[in-house]
Amino acid sequence: MAGSKEEAAEAEAADDAEWKVYTDGSGIEGCIGGAAVLYRGGEEVASARIYLGRAFRHTVFEGEGVGGGLAMWLVERQAEVKGRVTVVVDSQPAVRATQTAASTPSHWIWDVWEGRARAVRRRHPEAMVTVRWAPGHVGIVGNERADEEAKKAAINWSSSLSGDFPRAFRGELPWSKSAVRQDFNAELKEA
């Protein structure tokens, strides 16, 4: 993983993968959304977003993980994918969560991401997927689009193509213990 925003921006500029998927999670107006935007040859070809729920039940970290699962799902759905595929994530903890088998908050989401990655490997055996961190809000077009879609999911309480998503992301998602605990502690402080 790049050590600084400058190194990450350089890695983005040097990345010549034909396929890139940018992901994001967003918390805005008390709601959480996750999204992914797929590019081929620098042109946007697909996007997906999911409304996770209210911030007292979900976290932005979960939104980042859902974005990664959607990224793999978008790649899997393409007719033919060969060569390098870069998944660009603007959250270092989310990137680290993809690289560890250790239990993390909302680990089931990372299991879905890994399951979708296995499906990509089965369907597109000539694709080589890598996950890379890039800083958010530094003018990377794909990252800004993913941010826009994640915010749209959160603000509008809307998901795109919800009936066609991976089964684990359909309907109400399990509550985050971290979010519930934070909400409970905040209520105690107010009392």
C-alpha positions as CSV (number, residue, x, y, z in Angstrom):
1,M,0.0,0.0,0.0
2,A,1.3,3.5,-0.8
3,G,2.6,5.3,2.2
4,S,1.4,8.8,1.3
5,K,-1.2,10.6,-0.7
6,E,1.5,11.6,-3.2
7,E,2.7,8.0,-3.6
8,A,-0.9,6.8,-4.1
9,A,-1.6,9.5,-6.6
10,E,1.6,8.5,-8.5
11,A,0.4,4.8,-8.4
12,E,-3.0,5.9,-9.8
13,A,-1.3,7.8,-12.7
14,A,1.0,4.8,-13.4
15,D,-1.8,2.2,-13.3
16,D,-2.5,1.2,-16.9
17,A,-5.0,-1.6,-16.1
18,E,-7.7,-1.9,-18.7
19,W,-10.3,-2.4,-16.0
20,K,-10.5,-0.3,-12.9
21,V,-13.2,-0.3,-10.2
22,Y,-13.4,2.6,-7.8
23,T,-15.3,2.0,-4.5
24,D,-16.5,4.2,-1.7
25,G,-18.6,4.2,1.5
26,S,-20.3,7.4,2.7
27,G,-22.0,8.6,5.8
28,I,-24.1,11.7,5.3
29,E,-27.2,13.1,6.9
30,G,-27.2,10.2,9.3
31,C,-27.3,7.5,6.7
32,I,-24.7,5.1,5.1
33,G,-24.2,4.2,1.5
34,G,-21.7,2.1,-0.5
35,A,-20.9,2.2,-4.2
36,A,-18.6,1.0,-6.9
37,V,-18.0,2.4,-10.4
38,L,-16.4,0.3,-13.1
39,Y,-14.2,1.7,-15.9
40,R,-12.8,0.0,-19.0
41,G,-10.1,1.8,-20.9
42,G,-10.9,5.0,-19.0
43,E,-14.6,4.9,-19.8
44,E,-17.3,4.3,-17.2
45,V,-19.2,1.1,-18.1
46,A,-21.2,0.3,-15.0
47,S,-22.0,1.4,-11.4
48,A,-23.9,0.1,-8.5
49,R,-24.9,1.6,-5.1
50,I,-26.5,0.3,-2.0
51,Y,-28.2,2.1,0.9
52,L,-27.1,0.3,4.0
53,G,-29.3,2.1,6.5
54,R,-29.1,4.7,9.3
55,A,-25.8,5.6,10.9
56,F,-26.9,4.4,14.3
57,R,-27.1,0.9,12.8
58,H,-24.3,0.9,10.2
59,T,-20.8,2.4,9.7
60,V,-18.9,4.0,6.8
61,F,-16.4,1.1,7.2
62,E,-19.3,-1.2,6.3
63,G,-20.1,1.0,3.3
64,E,-16.5,0.7,2.1
65,G,-16.8,-3.1,2.4
66,V,-20.1,-3.2,0.5
67,G,-18.5,-1.0,-2.2
68,G,-15.8,-3.6,-2.5
69,G,-18.3,-6.5,-2.8
70,L,-20.1,-4.5,-5.5
71,A,-16.8,-3.9,-7.3
72,M,-16.3,-7.6,-7.6
73,W,-19.9,-8.2,-8.6
74,L,-19.6,-5.6,-11.4
75,V,-16.5,-7.2,-12.8
76,E,-18.0,-10.7,-12.5
77,R,-21.0,-9.6,-14.6
78,Q,-18.9,-8.5,-17.6
79,A,-18.9,-10.7,-20.7
80,E,-15.2,-11.1,-20.9
81,V,-12.4,-9.7,-18.6
82,K,-8.8,-10.4,-19.3
83,G,-5.6,-8.9,-17.9
84,R,-5.2,-6.6,-15.0
85,V,-8.2,-5.4,-13.0
86,T,-7.5,-2.8,-10.3
87,V,-9.9,-2.2,-7.4
88,V,-9.3,1.3,-6.0
89,V,-10.3,1.9,-2.4
90,D,-10.0,5.2,-0.6
91,S,-10.0,3.6,2.9
92,Q,-6.7,2.1,4.2
93,P,-8.6,0.1,6.9
94,A,-10.8,-1.4,4.1
95,V,-7.7,-2.4,2.0
96,R,-6.1,-4.0,5.1
97,A,-9.4,-5.9,5.8
98,T,-9.1,-7.5,2.3
99,Q,-5.6,-8.8,3.2
100,T,-6.3,-10.4,6.5
101,A,-8.3,-13.5,7.7
102,A,-8.6,-12.0,11.2
103,S,-12.0,-11.1,12.4
104,T,-12.9,-7.4,11.8
105,P,-16.0,-5.5,12.6
106,S,-18.7,-6.5,10.2
107,H,-16.5,-9.3,8.9
108,W,-19.4,-10.9,7.0
109,I,-19.1,-8.0,4.5
110,W,-15.5,-8.9,3.8
111,D,-16.5,-12.5,3.4
112,V,-18.9,-11.4,0.7
113,W,-16.2,-9.4,-1.0
114,E,-13.9,-12.5,-1.0
115,G,-16.7,-14.7,-2.3
116,R,-17.4,-12.3,-5.2
117,A,-13.6,-12.2,-5.9
118,R,-13.6,-16.1,-6.1
119,A,-16.6,-15.8,-8.5
120,V,-14.5,-13.4,-10.7
121,R,-11.6,-15.8,-10.7
122,R,-13.9,-18.7,-11.8
123,R,-15.7,-16.7,-14.5
124,H,-12.7,-14.7,-15.8
125,P,-9.6,-16.9,-15.2
126,E,-7.4,-14.6,-17.2
127,A,-8.2,-11.6,-15.0
128,M,-5.7,-10.6,-12.4
129,V,-7.3,-8.6,-9.7
130,T,-5.4,-6.3,-7.3
131,V,-6.7,-4.0,-4.6
132,R,-5.0,-0.6,-4.2
133,W,-5.5,2.4,-1.9
134,A,-5.9,5.8,-3.4
135,P,-6.6,9.0,-1.3
136,G,-10.1,10.3,-1.5
137,H,-11.0,13.8,-2.6
138,V,-7.8,14.6,-4.6
139,G,-9.3,14.8,-8.0
140,I,-9.2,11.1,-9.1
141,V,-12.2,11.0,-11.4
142,G,-13.2,7.4,-10.7
143,N,-12.9,8.0,-6.9
144,E,-15.1,11.1,-7.1
145,R,-17.7,9.2,-9.1
146,A,-17.8,6.4,-6.5
147,D,-18.1,9.0,-3.8
148,E,-21.0,10.6,-5.7
149,E,-22.8,7.3,-6.0
150,A,-22.2,6.4,-2.3
151,K,-23.6,9.7,-1.2
152,K,-26.5,9.3,-3.5
153,A,-27.3,6.0,-1.9
154,A,-27.1,7.5,1.6
155,I,-29.0,10.8,0.9
156,N,-31.7,9.3,-1.2
157,W,-32.1,6.0,0.8
158,S,-31.7,4.4,-2.6
159,S,-30.0,1.4,-4.1
160,S,-29.6,0.6,-7.8
161,L,-30.8,-2.7,-9.2
162,S,-31.5,-4.1,-5.7
163,G,-33.2,-7.2,-6.9
164,D,-30.1,-8.2,-8.9
165,F,-27.4,-7.6,-6.2
166,P,-25.5,-10.4,-4.5
167,R,-28.0,-12.1,-2.2
168,A,-26.1,-11.0,1.0
169,F,-26.7,-7.3,0.0
170,R,-30.5,-7.6,-0.6
171,G,-33.0,-6.4,1.9
172,E,-32.0,-5.1,5.3
173,L,-28.4,-5.7,6.2
174,P,-27.4,-7.0,9.7
175,W,-26.8,-4.2,12.2
176,S,-23.2,-3.3,13.0
177,K,-22.3,-3.9,16.6
178,S,-19.9,-1.0,16.5
179,A,-22.6,1.4,15.3
180,V,-25.1,0.2,17.8
181,R,-22.6,0.5,20.6
182,Q,-21.6,4.0,19.5
183,D,-25.2,5.1,19.4
184,F,-25.9,3.6,22.8
185,N,-22.9,5.4,24.3
186,A,-23.9,8.7,22.7
187,E,-27.4,8.3,24.2
188,L,-25.9,7.6,27.7
189,K,-23.8,10.8,27.5
190,E,-26.9,12.9,26.6
191,A,-28.9,11.4,29.5
